[in-house]
Each structure stands twice: as structure tokens, then as C-alpha cells.
Amino acid sequence: MPGSSAALVLALLATTAAGCSLVGGDSDDAAPKGEPAFTVAAAGDILIHPQLTEQAYRDAGVTQVPEAVGKKVGADVPDPDFGKIMAGVKPVISKADLAICHFEPVVAGPKGPFRSFPDFLVPPQITKAIKQTGYDTCSTASNHTLDDGPKGVTRTLDALDAAGLKHTGSARSAAEGAKPLIVDVKGVRVAQLSYAFGFNGREVPADKPWLANENSFDAIAAAEKAARKAGAEAVILSIHWGREHHPDPSASQLKLGRRIAKETGIDLVIGHHAHVVQPMEKVDGTWIAYGLGNQLARHDVPSGLTEEGAIGWFEFREKSGGGWDVEARYAPTFVTIPPEEGEESDADGAGVEQSAEGGKGTKGAAKDHRLLDIAGALRADKDLSAEERAQYRLAFERTRGTMLNRGAASDGLRPLNELPD
């Protein structure tokens, strides 16, 4: 951890005192800056577990929720609706000029059958909700990319296309794999790259090397050069790496991240895979978000940390001599989890509450699976219990501590919006 503990505490206090009440706002003593050329929001892993699919069916008005794993759903059953689950982050995501998701699983057919860990097949309707939330592009290179082989890659990319989402990291053909993803963002040509450390023991077929992008410095550096040659003015890398459930970046993450920052022209590195939040760090002028945790997931054994995530918010301003000055912010997020069936009373035996949508939950607990922007949820404060408020504040402060534990406060990293008093 860079610097002394005392310095970190002072930096945390300064960051909290300065605050940030508006998207992209600056503290009072900061030098005035012009409007950013463009803004980027990037969030953590989207990995749909069966409990989320069951919630999406309930949200679609299905009273007899079909089993979410292993069986095809009847043709007469309405499609699952993931929109309500994700709605809590839409105010942040939709404000960015470019919003990037990390789509980790493989989609099934519209009626399944669906699968969970270790080989995911999830409802394709999630892609529609991702688009409705405000996302523009998705990285698709992850350790689950090849869970259903080449046909799964094709099915997933077809679903993203149908939802109007651009994508990179896997491909259906050599031509598609060779073409950089470059999008026009307020007149700036921005490229996105996507790479993963491996595919859970599966090998990329020798006759289909373009099927999924595997991490190597040389491959990433070559992809950046190809994107520049194709006209990209800024390049963002989404990378699947590190150790699951470890808040500290691994030695290999640090080594590769530093090499990318120092030896390529990549302007921003966005990390995934750990399923818990990891720090951000600025290396040679390049921000590295080692891991943004989960955007949306529901692990079988939630750890508290796996429900937490962060939306990285990045403001790109053009330097007078060329290149980009990037300012970094983050918005802590949280996935609420209702009590398991059978948990019908709180610790004091206070009994069960019934939600307006029919969900059962212990007193003071969440009624449904919902993805929240923590600061926004606390500002709205709609009938939150004292327990919920305390839980959200703890998650926010824990994310703050993790984000700053490699000295990023000295480079200006702070929350996009502070907690309300």
C-alpha cells in the first residue's frame, strides 16, 4: 500500500469533506475546468444466477415462477423482466456519453433451458434490460465466454445485437474478430478492447482463434495499435483478470496493468472477474480500475462483498499537446437480497412483512433483488428501514476504503456523489 496509514486517513478525510454533490462536480478549491470532451461509465460483472431469473419472472407478473435451471419454460409463460432489477442504476448509467457493461455469461434460447455455475446459460431478455438501463457497449471476453462453445458465442452476440448493444471480446467470424470496436462519442472516435485470462480450462479452437480474446501483453498492445490505425482517438481496455473474492489485486494484475500503462497508449483500463471491489490506481497518467466488483449477480453464498460493486465514472478532457487527461470518480452500488424461503422472522422474532409486489421478507429486510446506486437510494430514502440505511452506508464506506487503498485519493479519486447527511 503506497504511503503511510496517516497519509491515507488524511486523504480520506479530505475527500469526504470536499464531497461531490453533482455528476462531474468539483470541490470549491479545485481549479476551474472546461466541460469534458466525453464521459464514460463502466461497471462490474453482470452474471445472472437463478435467483435473479426467478425475480425477473415475478417482476413480469408470473405467479407460478418456473424453475430457473434445467428445464424449458412453457411457451405460454411471459418472458422474464430484468428491468426493475436494474432500474436503480439507470440515473447514473444513462447520463454517461458512453456506458460500458461487462457481460460475463452465455445466453440461452428465449425459453431456456437455463444453466447456472459452472457453465452459464441465462435468459437473453437480460440484454434488453441492459440496453434500457443506458448501456451502449459490452465487453464479452470472460472465463465463461466458451461455456456453450462456438454456438453459445454466436447466440450471445446475436442477442446483444438484437438489443442494440455493441460488443467486443468474442466474435462469430474472423472478419468480425479482426475489426476493432470503435464508436463515435460526441465526435470522438473511441475504441473498446476486451480480453480474458482464460476460459475455465477450455481452449480456444485452433481453427477459430478469433472466437474469444485471451490475455497477453503482446495481443493487447497489437489490438491498441490496430484500433489507432483504424482511426481511434481514445482506447479503453476491459480486462478479465485476477483472483475471485480477493479485494487486493494480484501480483499478475499489478504487473500486467503497469506494463499496459507504461508501454501502450491505452487511455483507461477497466478490470473484472474478482466479484468484489478492488482499488483504482493511476499509473503513469493512466487510470487502472483493477476490479469493479459485481454490477449484477446473486451468488449461492452471498458474502456481503459480492453484493457490492462500483460504477467507474471517467471524464476525458483533451490535452493541449495531444492525448487525454482523465479524471476518475466512482459510484458504489449494492444488490439487495431478500431472505431465503423459510427465513420468516427476524432475530427478535418480529415476524414477516409482505411486500406490495407479494414478496415475503423479514422485518427490516429487502423484499426483492434490486440493484441500487447507494447514494441515490439513500437520497430517495423511500421507506428504508434503519437496518437498510446502515447496510447501505457500510457498503458505501467499505467501497470507498477499497478504492483508495493504493493512494488514489492523491490523484483526485472520489465518489461521484457523496452520501446524504
C-alpha positions in Angstrom: 0.0 0.0 0.0 1.6 3.3 -1.1 2.2 5.9 1.5 1.7 5.9 5.3 -1.5 5.0 7.1 -1.7 8.5 8.4 -1.5 10.0 4.9 -4.3 7.7 3.8 -6.5 8.8 6.7 -5.9 12.4 5.9 -6.7 11.8 2.2 -9.9 10.0 3.1 -11.0 12.9 5.4 -10.1 15.5 2.7 -12.1 13.5 0.1 -15.1 13.2 2.3 -15.0 16.9 3.3 -14.8 18.1 -0.3 -17.7 15.9 -1.4 -19.3 15.8 -4.8 -23.0 16.6 -5.0 -23.4 16.7 -8.8 -22.3 14.4 -11.5 -18.9 15.6 -12.6 -18.8 18.3 -9.9 -15.5 19.6 -8.4 -14.6 20.8 -4.9 -14.7 24.5 -4.3 -11.0 24.9 -4.1 -10.3 23.0 -7.4 -9.1 24.9 -10.4 -11.9 25.5 -12.8 -12.0 23.1 -15.8 -13.9 23.1 -19.0 -16.6 20.6 -19.9 -15.2 17.1 -20.6 -15.0 16.1 -24.2 -16.9 13.0 -23.2 -17.8 10.9 -20.1 -17.6 7.1 -19.6 -19.5 5.0 -17.1 -18.2 1.4 -16.7 -19.5 -1.1 -14.2 -18.7 -4.6 -12.9 -19.7 -8.1 -13.8 -23.2 -9.0 -15.0 -23.6 -12.7 -14.2 -27.2 -13.9 -13.9 -27.8 -16.5 -11.3 -31.1 -18.5 -10.9 -32.4 -16.3 -8.1 -32.3 -13.3 -10.4 -34.1 -15.1 -13.2 -36.8 -16.1 -10.7 -37.1 -12.5 -9.6 -37.4 -11.3 -13.2 -40.3 -13.8 -13.7 -42.0 -12.4 -10.6 -41.5 -8.9 -11.9 -43.1 -9.9 -15.1 -46.2 -10.9 -13.2 -45.7 -14.7 -13.3 -47.4 -16.1 -10.2 -46.1 -19.6 -10.7 -42.4 -18.9 -11.2 -40.9 -21.7 -13.4 -37.8 -23.4 -12.2 -34.9 -21.3 -13.5 -32.5 -24.1 -14.2 -32.6 -27.2 -16.2 -36.0 -27.2 -17.9 -37.5 -25.3 -20.8 -40.1 -22.8 -19.9 -43.6 -23.2 -21.3 -44.5 -21.2 -24.4 -47.4 -19.6 -22.5 -45.2 -18.2 -19.7 -44.4 -14.4 -20.1 -40.7 -13.6 -20.6 -38.7 -12.5 -17.5 -38.4 -8.8 -17.0 -35.0 -7.7 -15.7 -35.8 -4.0 -16.0 -37.0 -3.5 -12.4 -33.9 -5.2 -11.0 -31.5 -2.9 -12.8 -33.6 0.3 -12.7 -31.7 1.7 -9.6 -28.5 2.5 -11.6 -30.2 3.9 -14.6 -29.9 7.6 -13.4 -26.1 7.2 -13.3 -25.5 4.9 -16.3 -27.8 6.9 -18.7 -26.0 10.2 -18.0 -22.7 9.0 -19.5 -21.8 9.7 -23.0 -20.5 6.1 -23.3 -21.7 3.4 -20.9 -19.8 0.1 -20.9 -21.1 -3.1 -19.4 -19.2 -6.4 -18.8 -21.4 -9.2 -20.0 -20.0 -12.4 -18.5 -22.4 -15.3 -19.2 -23.7 -17.0 -22.3 -27.3 -16.6 -23.2 -29.7 -19.5 -23.9 -32.8 -19.5 -26.1 -35.7 -17.3 -25.0 -37.4 -20.3 -23.2 -34.2 -22.0 -22.0 -33.3 -24.4 -20.7 -31.1 -22.2 -18.4 -28.0 -23.3 -16.5 -26.0 -21.8 -13.6 -22.5 -22.4 -12.3 -20.2 -23.7 -13.7 -21.5 -23.4 -17.2 -23.9 -20.5 -17.5 -26.8 -20.2 -19.9 -29.0 -17.3 -19.0 -32.2 -15.7 -20.4 -31.5 -13.5 -23.4 -34.0 -10.9 -22.1 -31.3 -9.6 -19.7 -29.7 -7.9 -22.8 -32.8 -5.8 -23.3 -32.7 -4.6 -19.7 -29.0 -3.7 -20.1 -29.8 -1.5 -23.0 -32.8 0.1 -21.2 -30.5 0.9 -18.3 -28.5 3.1 -20.7 -25.5 0.9 -21.7 -24.1 1.3 -25.1 -21.4 -1.4 -25.4 -20.5 -4.6 -23.6 -17.2 -6.5 -23.2 -17.8 -10.2 -23.7 -14.4 -11.8 -23.0 -14.6 -13.7 -19.7 -13.8 -17.1 -18.2 -17.4 -18.1 -19.2 -17.3 -17.0 -22.8 -16.9 -20.6 -24.1 -19.4 -22.2 -21.6 -21.5 -23.4 -24.6 -18.9 -23.5 -27.3 -19.0 -21.6 -30.6 -22.8 -21.8 -30.8 -23.0 -20.1 -27.4 -20.8 -17.2 -28.6 -23.0 -16.8 -31.6 -26.2 -16.9 -29.6 -24.9 -14.3 -27.1 -23.7 -11.8 -29.7 -26.9 -12.2 -31.7 -28.9 -11.3 -28.5 -26.7 -8.3 -27.9 -27.2 -7.2 -31.5 -30.9 -7.6 -31.2 -30.9 -5.4 -28.1 -29.0 -2.7 -29.8 -25.8 -3.2 -27.8 -22.3 -3.1 -29.4 -19.8 -5.7 -28.2 -16.2 -6.8 -28.3 -14.1 -9.6 -26.8 -15.6 -12.5 -28.7 -16.6 -12.9 -32.3 -18.6 -15.1 -34.7 -16.1 -14.9 -37.6 -12.5 -14.0 -38.4 -13.7 -10.7 -40.1 -15.7 -9.7 -37.0 -12.8 -10.6 -34.7 -10.3 -8.5 -36.8 -12.5 -5.4 -36.8 -11.9 -3.0 -33.8 -15.0 -1.8 -32.0 -14.9 2.0 -32.5 -17.8 4.2 -31.5 -18.4 7.9 -32.1 -18.8 9.6 -28.7 -19.6 13.3 -29.1 -17.4 13.4 -32.2 -14.5 11.5 -30.6 -13.7 8.0 -32.0 -13.4 5.7 -29.0 -12.2 2.1 -29.3 -13.0 -0.6 -26.7 -10.9 -3.7 -26.4 -11.9 -6.8 -24.3 -9.6 -9.7 -23.1 -9.8 -12.5 -20.6 -7.2 -14.6 -18.7 -8.7 -17.9 -19.8 -11.9 -19.9 -20.2 -12.2 -22.4 -17.3 -9.9 -25.0 -18.9 -11.5 -24.7 -22.4 -9.2 -23.9 -25.2 -10.0 -21.5 -28.0 -10.3 -23.8 -31.0 -7.2 -23.7 -33.2 -9.4 -23.2 -36.3 -11.3 -20.3 -34.6 -8.7 -18.2 -32.9 -11.0 -15.2 -33.2 -13.7 -16.8 -31.0 -12.5 -15.2 -27.8 -9.7 -12.8 -26.9 -7.2 -14.2 -24.4 -4.9 -12.0 -22.2 -1.4 -11.4 -23.3 0.5 -8.1 -23.3 1.5 -8.6 -27.0 -2.0 -9.2 -28.1 -3.4 -6.2 -26.2 -0.7 -3.9 -27.5 -1.3 -5.1 -31.0 -5.0 -4.6 -30.7 -4.5 -1.0 -29.5 -2.2 -0.3 -32.5 -4.8 -1.7 -34.8 -7.5 0.4 -33.3 -5.4 3.5 -33.7 -4.7 2.6 -37.3 -8.5 2.3 -37.8 -9.0 5.8 -36.6 -9.4 5.5 -32.8 -8.6 8.7 -30.9 -9.0 7.1 -27.5 -8.7 3.4 -26.4 -10.4 1.7 -23.4 -9.4 -1.8 -22.3 -11.8 -4.1 -20.5 -9.9 -7.0 -19.0 -10.9 -10.1 -17.1 -8.2 -11.0 -14.6 -7.1 -11.5 -11.0 -8.4 -13.8 -8.2 -12.0 -14.2 -7.3 -13.2 -12.8 -4.0 -9.9 -11.0 -3.3 -10.2 -7.2 -2.7 -6.5 -6.8 -3.3 -5.2 -7.0 -6.9 -2.9 -10.0 -7.5 0.8 -9.7 -8.4 0.0 -10.6 -12.0 -2.7 -7.9 -12.2 -0.3 -5.3 -10.9 2.5 -6.4 -13.3 0.3 -6.5 -16.4 -1.6 -3.3 -15.5 1.6 -1.4 -15.0 3.1 -2.7 -18.3 0.0 -1.7 -20.2 0.0 1.8 -18.6 3.7 2.4 -19.3 4.2 0.7 -22.7 1.0 1.2 -24.6 -1.2 4.2 -25.5 -4.3 2.7 -23.8 -6.1 5.5 -22.1 -8.1 3.6 -19.4 -8.1 0.0 -18.0 -11.3 -1.5 -16.6 -10.9 -4.7 -14.6 -13.3 -7.6 -13.9 -13.6 -11.1 -12.5 -12.9 -10.8 -8.8 -16.7 -10.4 -8.0 -15.6 -8.0 -5.2 -14.4 -4.4 -5.5 -10.7 -3.8 -6.0 -8.8 -0.5 -5.9 -8.3 2.1 -8.6 -4.8 3.4 -9.2 -3.2 5.9 -11.6 0.0 4.7 -13.2 2.0 7.0 -15.5 -1.1 9.1 -16.1 -3.4 6.1 -16.9 -6.2 5.0 -14.5 -6.5 1.3 -13.8 -9.7 0.1 -12.1 -8.4 -3.3 -11.0 -11.9 -4.6 -10.3 -15.3 -3.1 -10.2 -16.9 -5.9 -8.3 -20.4 -7.2 -9.4 -22.8 -5.0 -11.2 -25.5 -7.7 -11.0 -25.0 -11.2 -9.6 -26.5 -13.3 -6.8 -24.0 -15.9 -5.6 -25.4 -19.0 -3.9 -23.5 -18.0 -0.7 -23.5 -14.2 -0.7 -20.5 -12.8 1.3 -21.6 -9.2 1.7 -18.8 -8.2 -0.5 -20.3 -10.0 -3.5 -23.3 -7.7 -3.4 -21.2 -4.6 -3.6 -19.9 -3.1 -6.8 -18.8 0.2 -8.3 -19.6 2.2 -11.4 -16.5 3.9 -12.6 -17.1 7.4 -13.9 -14.4 8.9 -16.1 -14.2 12.4 -17.6 -12.0 12.7 -20.7 -10.5 16.1 -21.5 -8.2 16.7 -24.4 -4.7 17.8 -23.5 -3.2 20.7 -25.4 -0.3 18.6 -26.6 -2.5 15.6 -27.6 -3.8 12.7 -25.6 -6.2 12.7 -22.8 -6.4 13.9 -19.2 -8.8 11.5 -17.4 -10.5 12.3 -14.1 -11.9 9.3 -12.2 -14.9 9.0 -9.9 -16.9 6.0 -8.7 -20.4 5.3 -7.6 -20.8 2.4 -5.1 -23.6 0.0 -5.9 -25.4 -2.7 -4.0 -27.6 -5.7 -4.9 -30.3 -6.2 -2.3 -31.1 -9.8 -1.5 -34.4 -10.9 0.2 -34.3 -13.6 2.9 -34.3 -17.2 1.7 -37.6 -19.0 1.8 -38.2 -20.2 5.3 -36.4 -17.2 7.0 -39.7 -15.9 8.2 -38.7 -13.9 11.3 -36.0 -11.5 12.3 -33.6 -12.1 15.1 -36.1 -10.8 17.6 -39.0 -12.9 16.3 -40.7 -9.8 15.0 -42.4 -11.7 12.2 -42.8 -11.4 8.4 -43.8 -8.4 6.3 -45.5 -8.7 2.9 -44.2 -6.5 0.1 -46.5 -4.6 -2.2 -45.5 -6.9 -5.0 -46.2 -10.0 -3.0 -42.6 -10.8 -1.9 -42.1 -12.2 1.5 -39.3 -10.8 3.7 -38.2 -10.4 7.3 -38.9 -7.1 9.0 -36.3 -4.5 8.0 -35.0 -6.7 5.2 -35.1 -6.3 1.4 -38.3 -7.6 -0.3 -36.8 -8.2 -3.7 -33.5 -8.5 -5.6 -32.7 -4.9 -6.7 -29.5 -3.2 -8.0 -29.0 0.2 -6.3 -26.9 3.2 -6.7 -26.3 3.5 -2.9 -26.1 7.3 -2.7 -29.2 7.7 -4.9 -31.1 5.1 -2.8 -30.3 6.9 0.4 -31.2 10.3 -1.0 -34.5 9.0 -2.1 -34.9 7.2 1.2 -38.3 5.7 0.3 -39.4 3.8 3.4 -35.9 2.4 4.1 -35.6 0.7 7.4 -32.8 1.7 9.8 -31.2 -1.7 9.0 -31.2 -1.0 5.3 -29.8 2.5 5.7 -27.0 1.1 7.9 -26.2 -1.7 5.5 -26.0 0.7 2.5 -23.8 3.2 4.4 -21.5 0.4 5.4 -21.2 -0.8 1.8 -20.5 2.7 0.5 -17.8 3.3 3.1 -16.2 -0.1 2.5 -16.1 0.6 -1.2 -14.5 4.0 -0.5 -11.8 2.4 1.6 -11.1 -0.3 -1.0 -11.0 2.2 -3.9 -8.5 4.4 -2.1 -6.1 1.8 -0.6 -3.5 2.2 -3.3 -3.2 6.0 -2.9 -5.7 7.1 -5.5 -7.1 9.9 -3.3 -3.9 11.9 -4.0 -4.8 11.6 -7.7 -8.3 13.0 -7.2 -10.3 9.9 -6.9 -13.6 10.4 -5.0 -17.2 9.4 -5.1 -19.4 10.6 -7.9 -22.0 11.6 -5.3 -21.4 11.7 -1.6 -23.8 10.1 0.9 -26.5 12.4 2.2 -26.2 13.7 5.8 
